[in-house]
């Protein structure tokens, strides 16, 4: 049976470091960070579904929440990733990528 959905869009923060005129997000100047408990609930739901998901990290600018916060959100998905059940992508403006982020992405 085909799954009802196989894509999840997650917004780790509403904050964005740019102010693009075309942006639809009204509160992009506020750093509202997603609580790790939300990710735990998402991961629990994915485990029950038992099929592959594509997770898109979106925002605001997802990297604006900071590397430590972002890592804390990605970490609970590690088991599912290792089992091939989660594919993760990040939608970013790229302006915050540095060596630390590159090291994280390599992992």
C-alpha positions in Angstrom: 0.0 0.0 0.0 1.3 3.4 -1.0 1.9 5.7 2.0 -0.4 8.7 2.6 2.7 11.0 2.6 6.4 10.6 2.4 7.7 14.1 2.8 8.0 16.2 6.0 9.0 19.9 6.0 10.4 21.0 9.3 11.0 24.6 10.4 13.7 24.6 13.1 13.4 28.4 13.5 11.4 31.3 12.1 14.5 33.5 12.0 16.2 34.5 8.8 19.4 36.5 8.3 18.1 38.1 5.1 15.1 40.3 4.4 14.0 39.3 0.9 11.0 41.3 -0.5 9.3 38.2 -1.8 9.4 36.3 1.4 6.0 35.2 2.8 7.2 34.6 6.3 6.1 37.5 8.5 8.0 36.8 11.7 11.4 36.0 10.1 13.1 38.5 12.4 12.0 36.5 15.5 14.2 33.6 16.7 11.5 31.1 17.6 13.3 27.8 17.9 11.7 24.4 17.6 11.8 22.4 20.8 13.6 19.1 20.6 10.4 17.4 21.9 8.7 18.2 18.6 11.3 16.3 16.7 10.9 13.4 19.1 7.2 13.2 18.2 8.0 13.4 14.5 10.5 10.6 14.8 8.1 8.5 16.8 5.5 8.9 14.0 8.0 8.0 11.4 8.9 4.8 13.2 5.3 3.7 13.2 4.9 4.4 9.5 7.8 2.2 8.5 8.5 3.7 5.1 11.1 6.1 3.8 10.6 9.8 4.4 12.2 12.8 2.8 12.8 15.5 5.5 13.3 19.1 4.2 14.7 21.5 6.7 13.1 24.9 5.9 12.6 28.2 7.5 13.2 31.2 7.9 16.8 30.2 7.4 17.2 26.8 9.1 20.9 27.5 9.8 19.9 30.7 11.7 19.0 28.6 14.7 22.7 27.8 15.2 24.7 24.6 14.6 24.2 23.3 18.1 20.4 23.6 18.0 20.3 22.1 14.5 22.4 19.2 15.6 20.1 18.5 18.5 17.2 18.3 16.0 18.9 16.1 13.5 20.4 13.7 16.1 17.1 11.9 17.0 16.8 10.9 13.3 20.2 9.1 13.2 18.8 5.7 13.7 16.2 6.1 10.9 18.9 7.5 8.6 21.2 4.5 9.3 18.4 2.2 8.4 17.8 4.1 5.2 14.3 5.4 6.3 15.1 9.1 6.3 16.7 11.3 3.6 17.4 14.8 4.8 17.8 18.0 2.7 18.2 21.6 3.8 16.7 24.6 2.0 19.1 27.4 2.7 20.2 30.7 1.3 23.8 29.5 1.9 25.1 32.7 3.5 25.8 31.0 6.9 27.8 28.0 5.6 31.3 27.9 7.2 33.8 25.1 8.0 31.8 23.9 11.0 28.6 23.5 9.0 30.6 21.8 6.2 32.0 19.3 8.8 28.5 18.7 10.1 27.2 18.1 6.6 30.0 15.6 5.8 29.0 13.5 8.8 
